[in-house]
Amino acid sequence: MTLLTGDSALLMPWHGPYDMILVDPPYGDTSLAWDRRVADWPGKAHAALRLRGQFPIGEGISS
């Protein structure tokens, strides 16, 4: 398993296709710099998946 951290728009196209993409996207609910909505992120994620890949979306995933 490989865990990529960083800007998914930059990392995902170069490392795919993926068996699974687990996301906890920013929701744009705060004034923090990282908390901004990303245009069409679901479409970009689906394009990076293998044919039968999984795409679970979490809310409040923490380590």
C-alpha positions as CSV (number, residue, x, y, z in Angstrom):
1,M,0.0,0.0,0.0
2,T,1.2,3.5,-0.8
3,L,-0.1,6.5,1.1
4,L,0.2,9.8,-0.8
5,T,-0.2,13.1,1.1
6,G,-0.2,16.5,-0.5
7,D,-2.1,18.3,-3.2
8,S,-4.1,15.6,-4.9
9,A,-4.5,17.6,-8.1
10,L,-0.7,17.4,-8.5
11,L,-0.1,13.9,-7.2
12,M,-2.9,11.7,-8.4
13,P,-2.4,11.9,-12.2
14,W,1.2,10.7,-11.9
15,H,0.6,7.7,-9.6
16,G,-2.7,6.2,-10.8
17,P,-4.7,4.3,-11.6
18,Y,-5.8,3.5,-8.1
19,D,-7.7,0.6,-6.5
20,M,-9.1,2.9,-3.9
21,I,-9.2,6.6,-3.1
22,L,-10.2,7.5,0.4
23,V,-10.9,11.2,0.8
24,D,-11.9,13.6,3.5
25,P,-12.2,16.8,1.4
26,P,-12.1,20.3,2.8
27,Y,-15.7,21.6,3.1
28,G,-15.0,25.4,2.9
29,D,-16.5,25.9,6.4
30,T,-13.7,27.8,8.0
31,S,-11.4,30.7,7.1
32,L,-8.3,28.5,7.2
33,A,-6.1,28.6,4.0
34,W,-6.3,24.8,3.4
35,D,-10.1,24.7,3.9
36,R,-11.2,25.6,0.4
37,R,-13.5,23.8,-2.1
38,V,-11.7,22.2,-5.0
39,A,-13.6,22.3,-8.4
40,D,-14.7,18.9,-9.7
41,W,-12.6,16.9,-7.3
42,P,-15.1,13.9,-7.5
43,G,-14.7,13.8,-11.2
44,K,-10.9,13.9,-11.0
45,A,-10.9,11.2,-8.4
46,H,-13.2,8.9,-10.5
47,A,-11.0,9.5,-13.6
48,A,-7.9,8.2,-11.6
49,L,-9.6,5.0,-10.4
50,R,-9.3,1.5,-11.9
51,L,-12.4,0.2,-13.5
52,R,-13.7,-1.4,-10.3
53,G,-12.0,1.0,-7.9
54,Q,-13.6,2.2,-4.7
55,F,-14.1,5.8,-3.7
56,P,-15.2,6.1,-0.1
57,I,-15.7,9.7,1.2
58,G,-15.2,10.3,4.9
59,E,-16.3,13.2,7.1
60,G,-14.0,14.0,10.0
61,I,-11.4,11.3,9.4
62,S,-8.6,11.6,11.9
63,S,-5.4,9.8,12.5
